[in-house]
Amino acid sequence: MWEDMKTEFTMRQSDMKNYFILLSGILLISFSFEILYAKTKQKDNRLTSAEIKRGWKLLFDGNTINGWRGAYMEGLPAKGWSVKEGVLSVQESGGGEASFGGDIVTKEEYSNFELQLDFKLTEGANSGIKYFVIEGLPKTPGSAKGLEYQLLDDAKHPDAKLGINGNRTLASLYDLFPASKDKKSNPIGEWNHAYILVKGKHVEHWLNGIKVLEYERGGKEFLAHKAESKFKEIKDFGEYPKGHILLQDHGNQVFFKNIKIRIL
């Protein structure tokens, strides 16, 4: 009996030893993955070597907004925009459209490109990413005109229920084409990723890695939607060969980072 107990005790010791060896191995692997993740995680407002090789360029470096100016201005707006801890933000000013600091546009114009950025909405916020913005058009009250990737708190902002078939909701081509109804957006206060592809007349809007709409600039469907929109009186709206990219001041606080472009 004593020999049996001794043998059982020895087996238990061996099992415990094997258990601790296994546990140590798991912890080591976990720790190694954490180190690898920390090393490979891309820093905000930086390009990877692969992105550089593919021709991506930053439109915001996390410190300044060089390369931008106010719409219909020579310099930047005197108020309304700020950069803090690597994030560009438009300030809350009561919801007026370009009535506080005003929109900002790229100094350069673009025709064929990929554009991507991260954005974070506050509760009830309204803003937009516009492209093919032409300052040759007469300046009118409100925001500069251009094709717009809508940024909106669909649940809290009344604009989501206006327009036609949801064409003023998040990621839609504002007042023209609605984004897919099964789009996946992160909660208000969390970061979302916007991607816009323009190749000739073909345009795509993506939200968080999923395509939510596509259209052809100047195509039959585009012109039919334009005829029902607030842009129906603007000749050649959205069909210009090139234009500025714009971030909208709609009087609500919205945050931006990782703004980058690739010319095609």
Buried (B, 14 or more C-beta within 10 A) or exposed (E): EEEEEEEEEEEEEEEEEEEEEEEEEEEEEEEEEEEEEEEEEEEEBEBEEEBEEEEBBBBBBBEEBEBBBBBEBEEBBEEBBEBEEBBBBBBBBEBEBBBBBBBBBBEBBBBBBBBBBBBBBBEBBBBBBBBBBBBEBEEEEEBBBBBBBBBBBBEBBEBBEEBEEBBBBBBBBBBBBBBBEEBEBEEBEEBBBBBBBBEEEEBBBBBBEBBBBEBEBEEEEBBEBBEEBEBEEBEEBBBBEEBBBBBBBBBBBBBBBBBBBBEE
